Amino acid sequence: MKDGTMMQGHDMSSMKKGNSAMGQPGDAAKVTQTIEIVMEDTMRFTPGEINVKAGDTVRFLIKNSGKVPHEMVIGSAAEMRDHAAMMKKMPGMKHAEPNMISLNPGQKGGLVWQFTQAGTVDFACLVAGHMEAGMIGKVKVG
């Protein structure tokens, strides 16, 4: 296993396998579009809904404009709810998976993801309490 693919004894690989519509880590050399997302302390992503085409490889440029840590995790709503519950038990847990990024206040980062088939893919902030406060979005893959 490569360094950074497991966090403090917590393996997130099941989130990448569970939902085939979710897609897969993208190849930066094959990016078809770039989408900027801002994470805010109002517990919202801007934009909160994104439209892409099946097969697109998207570079997400993500900025935490808030004063508290936030993260963006791509996955199914059910898997993220389960994981959010786990994070409440393990505060301060940091992620190092291709479908997620954790950013401190004012920090910027990026994810490259390929959406392989039509459907709806969720993304959320799994910092304790954030998803429950409405920090969730959707990628509509057509």
C-alpha positions as CSV (number, residue, x, y, z in Angstrom):
1,M,0.0,0.0,0.0
2,K,1.3,3.4,-0.9
3,D,2.0,6.0,1.8
4,G,-1.0,8.2,2.5
5,T,-3.6,5.7,1.3
6,M,-4.6,4.8,4.9
7,M,-5.2,7.2,7.7
8,Q,-4.6,6.3,11.3
9,G,-5.8,2.7,10.8
10,H,-8.9,3.8,8.9
11,D,-9.2,2.5,5.3
12,M,-11.4,4.5,3.0
13,S,-11.0,2.1,0.0
14,S,-14.6,0.8,0.4
15,M,-15.9,4.3,-0.5
16,K,-14.2,4.0,-3.9
17,K,-15.7,0.6,-4.7
18,G,-19.2,0.7,-3.4
19,N,-20.9,2.9,-6.1
20,S,-19.9,2.2,-9.7
21,A,-21.5,5.5,-10.8
22,M,-19.1,7.3,-8.5
23,G,-16.3,7.0,-11.0
24,Q,-12.5,6.7,-10.3
25,P,-9.4,8.8,-9.7
26,G,-8.7,10.8,-12.9
27,D,-5.5,11.3,-14.9
28,A,-4.4,14.9,-14.7
29,A,-3.2,14.7,-18.3
30,K,-6.8,13.8,-19.5
31,V,-8.7,16.6,-17.7
32,T,-11.6,17.8,-19.8
33,Q,-12.8,20.6,-17.6
34,T,-11.9,22.5,-14.5
35,I,-14.5,23.4,-11.8
36,E,-13.8,25.8,-8.9
37,I,-15.5,25.1,-5.6
38,V,-15.5,27.2,-2.5
39,M,-16.1,25.7,0.9
40,E,-17.7,28.2,3.3
41,D,-18.4,28.4,7.1
42,T,-22.1,28.8,6.2
43,M,-21.8,25.0,5.7
44,R,-22.2,25.2,2.0
45,F,-20.2,24.4,-1.2
46,T,-20.4,27.0,-4.0
47,P,-21.5,25.8,-6.4
48,G,-23.6,23.1,-4.7
49,E,-24.6,21.4,-7.9
50,I,-22.4,20.6,-10.9
51,N,-23.2,19.1,-14.3
52,V,-20.7,17.0,-16.2
53,K,-20.8,14.4,-19.0
54,A,-20.2,10.7,-18.5
55,G,-16.5,10.1,-19.2
56,D,-15.4,13.6,-18.2
57,T,-12.2,13.9,-16.1
58,V,-12.7,17.0,-13.9
59,R,-10.1,19.0,-12.1
60,F,-11.7,20.5,-8.9
61,L,-9.9,23.5,-7.7
62,I,-11.1,23.8,-4.1
63,K,-10.7,26.7,-1.7
64,N,-11.6,26.8,2.0
65,S,-12.7,30.5,2.4
66,G,-13.8,29.8,6.0
67,K,-12.2,30.1,9.4
68,V,-12.5,26.3,10.3
69,P,-11.2,23.2,8.5
70,H,-13.5,21.7,5.8
71,E,-13.2,18.8,3.4
72,M,-14.7,17.6,0.1
73,V,-15.3,13.9,-0.2
74,I,-16.8,12.4,-3.4
75,G,-19.0,9.3,-2.7
76,S,-22.5,8.0,-2.2
77,A,-24.7,9.7,0.4
78,A,-25.1,6.5,2.4
79,E,-21.4,5.8,2.6
80,M,-20.7,9.4,3.6
81,R,-23.3,9.3,6.3
82,D,-21.7,6.2,7.7
83,H,-18.2,7.8,7.5
84,A,-19.4,11.1,9.1
85,A,-20.7,9.1,12.1
86,M,-17.2,7.4,12.3
87,M,-15.5,10.8,12.1
88,K,-17.5,12.0,15.2
89,K,-15.8,9.2,17.1
90,M,-12.4,10.1,15.7
91,P,-12.2,14.0,15.6
92,G,-9.1,15.4,13.9
93,M,-8.8,12.5,11.5
94,K,-7.2,13.5,8.3
95,H,-7.9,11.9,4.9
96,A,-5.5,10.8,2.3
97,E,-7.6,9.2,-0.5
98,P,-8.0,10.2,-4.2
99,N,-11.7,11.0,-3.7
100,M,-11.2,13.4,-0.8
101,I,-9.3,16.5,0.3
102,S,-9.1,18.2,3.7
103,L,-8.2,21.9,3.7
104,N,-7.4,24.2,6.6
105,P,-8.8,27.8,6.7
106,G,-7.6,29.8,3.7
107,Q,-6.0,26.8,2.1
108,K,-6.5,25.7,-1.6
109,G,-6.1,22.3,-3.1
110,G,-7.3,20.1,-5.9
111,L,-8.8,16.8,-6.9
112,V,-8.9,15.1,-10.3
113,W,-11.8,12.7,-10.8
114,Q,-13.2,10.8,-13.7
115,F,-17.0,10.4,-13.8
116,T,-17.4,7.1,-15.7
117,Q,-21.2,6.8,-16.1
118,A,-24.4,8.7,-16.0
119,G,-26.1,9.2,-12.6
120,T,-25.8,11.4,-9.6
121,V,-22.7,11.5,-7.4
122,D,-22.6,13.2,-4.0
123,F,-19.9,15.2,-2.4
124,A,-19.9,16.4,1.2
125,C,-17.8,17.8,4.1
126,L,-17.3,15.0,6.6
127,V,-15.9,17.2,9.4
128,A,-18.1,16.4,12.4
129,G,-21.5,18.2,12.1
130,H,-20.8,19.8,8.7
131,M,-22.7,17.4,6.5
132,E,-25.6,17.4,8.9
133,A,-25.7,21.2,8.7
134,G,-26.1,20.9,4.9
135,M,-22.6,20.9,3.6
136,I,-23.4,18.5,0.7
137,G,-23.5,18.8,-3.0
138,K,-24.3,16.8,-6.2
139,V,-22.6,16.1,-9.4
140,K,-25.1,15.3,-12.1
141,V,-23.4,13.1,-14.7
142,G,-25.3,13.1,-18.1
